Every structure is written in C-alpha cells, then in structure tokens.
Amino acid sequence: MNLLQLFFIVSWFILVLIWYDFLKKRRLTIFQIFILMLAGVALVVFTVYPPSLHYFWKLFWVSRWAYVLIYLSIIFLTYMLINVLNKVEENRQTNTKIIREMAFLEFKFRNENK
C-alpha cells in the first residue's frame, strides 16, 4: 500500500462519516446522493486499482493527478459554501417573518387591551 492509497482510504472513511451525518439528519437531496455515491465509487476504484487514475487525469487534460484532486476539491468546497450561504439566507428570511408576526401580534394585543 502506498501513500496515495492510504489517502484514498482515509477519504473514504470521511465520506462514510458524511453519509452517516446526512442520513441521520435526513437532509439529503438527489444531487447530493449522486455526488456522494460517485465520490465513493471513485475512491474505491482508485484505491483498488491506482493506475485508473492515469485514465482519469487524461480525461481532464492535466499532467498530474494532484491537479485533478485540487480542482475537484475547489469545486466541492464552492458547492458546499453556496449551500451554506443559501441556508443562512433562508434562516434570515424565516427569522424576519417570525419577528414581523410577533410584532404584529404584540401590537394587536396591546391595542385590544387598552
């Protein structure tokens, strides 16, 4: 076993933890399921048969496999950042709506009790 295979095994373990966390919270979209399954299959294939990486980086026209990993990591992190920002915005809108409703009910309650 070389260092690259060890990296893939550790990555697969982390991927399993991510799967467990998502399934526990039941917040998984079809796209996320597809990406996680694709990543899991790729990690298993690359771990069992490391020369398959050569064909994979030829597909992306790069000279080294590390570049592909960096590019894919940047794409994945960007997707996760956009996901988090969308959830923050959704929570902000929900909080605003709740605060407006509470203010309206308080105003109505004070006017009725005068």
Protein Blocks (a to p, Z undefined) as FASTA:
>chain_A
ZZklmmmmmmmmmmmmmmmmmmmnopacfklmmmmmmmmmmmmmmmmmmmlmmmmmmmno
pabfklmmmmmmmmmmmmmmmmmmmmmmmmmmmmmmmmmmmmmmmmmmmmmmZZ
